[in-house]
């Protein structure tokens, strides 16, 4: 993440790729870790302006978060919010609205303030 903040995207992607390989090798019990790495990698793609790739990787991350941690987990909600924003930037308003529509009641209940 520090490399991403310094805009050293190539090195960040390399390290995220290594982390993905490591966690994937450990099997399904580490899918939540895979989801975190994919969410971070997607944000690098977004910072590079590669929005379609960002959305695709976020979709993978979100699916893993939903399955491993559930829809009410903060990581799941974060990934979904980022994904919704990315779809808005891509002009895919219907997909963004569907994501935000699912999240809003959950977020209002969990985080009323």
VMD Tcl script that draws the C-alpha trace (Angstrom):
set ca {
  {0.00 0.00 0.00}
  {2.90 2.36 0.74}
  {4.15 1.89 -2.82}
  {0.69 2.71 -4.17}
  {0.63 5.90 -2.13}
  {3.99 6.85 -3.66}
  {2.52 6.06 -7.10}
  {5.03 3.26 -7.63}
  {2.32 1.22 -9.29}
  {4.43 -1.34 -11.12}
  {6.20 -2.43 -7.96}
  {2.92 -2.41 -6.01}
  {1.27 -4.64 -8.63}
  {4.23 -7.01 -8.50}
  {3.98 -7.35 -4.72}
  {0.19 -7.72 -4.82}
  {0.65 -10.44 -7.45}
  {3.09 -12.27 -5.20}
  {0.70 -11.98 -2.26}
  {-2.16 -13.31 -4.39}
  {-0.12 -16.30 -5.49}
  {0.87 -17.05 -1.90}
  {-2.68 -16.86 -0.52}
  {-4.21 -18.75 -3.42}
  {-1.68 -21.52 -2.95}
  {-2.83 -21.86 0.67}
  {-6.33 -22.72 -0.51}
  {-9.92 -21.63 0.12}
  {-9.35 -21.05 3.83}
  {-7.41 -17.95 2.79}
  {-9.99 -16.55 0.37}
  {-10.67 -13.54 2.61}
  {-6.98 -12.66 2.31}
  {-7.22 -13.05 -1.46}
  {-10.20 -10.68 -1.43}
  {-8.24 -8.02 0.48}
  {-5.30 -8.22 -1.91}
  {-7.61 -8.05 -4.93}
  {-9.36 -5.00 -3.49}
  {-6.00 -3.28 -3.00}
  {-4.80 -4.30 -6.47}
  {-8.02 -2.97 -7.99}
  {-7.38 0.40 -6.41}
  {-3.98 0.52 -8.10}
  {-5.70 -0.13 -11.43}
  {-8.14 2.66 -10.64}
  {-5.32 5.06 -9.78}
  {-3.72 4.21 -13.12}
  {-6.98 5.05 -14.90}
  {-7.62 1.41 -15.81}
  {-11.22 1.55 -14.62}
  {-12.61 -1.48 -16.44}
  {-9.84 -3.67 -14.99}
  {-10.41 -2.11 -11.60}
  {-14.11 -3.00 -11.73}
  {-13.42 -6.56 -12.88}
  {-10.98 -7.22 -10.03}
  {-13.33 -5.56 -7.53}
  {-16.13 -7.87 -8.70}
  {-13.87 -10.84 -7.88}
  {-12.94 -9.34 -4.53}
  {-16.55 -8.59 -3.64}
  {-17.68 -12.12 -4.49}
  {-14.98 -13.54 -2.22}
  {-15.83 -11.14 0.61}
  {-19.54 -11.98 0.36}
  {-18.81 -15.69 0.51}
  {-16.19 -15.60 3.26}
  {-17.17 -12.67 5.47}
  {-20.77 -11.90 4.55}
  {-22.43 -8.78 3.18}
  {-22.37 -6.93 6.51}
  {-18.60 -7.06 6.99}
  {-16.88 -3.69 6.69}
  {-14.42 -5.03 4.08}
  {-17.33 -6.29 1.97}
  {-19.12 -2.97 2.23}
  {-15.94 -1.08 1.37}
  {-15.28 -3.19 -1.72}
  {-18.89 -2.76 -2.84}
  {-18.79 1.01 -2.34}
  {-15.58 1.35 -4.33}
  {-17.07 -0.87 -7.04}
  {-20.23 1.21 -7.20}
  {-18.17 4.36 -7.57}
  {-16.08 2.77 -10.29}
  {-19.21 1.78 -12.22}
  {-20.43 5.36 -11.96}
  {-17.14 6.54 -13.50}
  {-17.56 3.95 -16.25}
  {-21.04 5.26 -17.03}
  {-22.71 2.05 -15.88}
  {-25.30 3.80 -13.75}
  {-27.72 0.87 -13.53}
  {-25.05 -1.45 -12.10}
  {-23.88 1.25 -9.68}
  {-27.47 1.88 -8.55}
  {-28.03 -1.84 -7.97}
  {-24.92 -2.06 -5.79}
  {-25.72 1.07 -3.81}
  {-29.36 0.01 -3.47}
  {-28.28 -3.23 -1.85}
  {-25.81 -1.51 0.47}
  {-27.77 1.50 1.64}
  {-30.18 -0.28 4.03}
  {-27.33 -2.33 5.50}
  {-25.10 0.68 5.99}
  {-27.90 2.76 7.50}
  {-28.64 -0.01 9.99}
  {-25.00 -0.76 10.87}
  {-23.71 2.82 10.77}
  {-26.66 5.08 11.63}
  {-24.49 8.11 12.38}
}
mol new
graphics top color blue
foreach p $ca { graphics top sphere $p radius 0.5 }
foreach p [lrange $ca 0 end-1] q [lrange $ca 1 end] { graphics top cylinder $p $q radius 0.2 }
display resetview
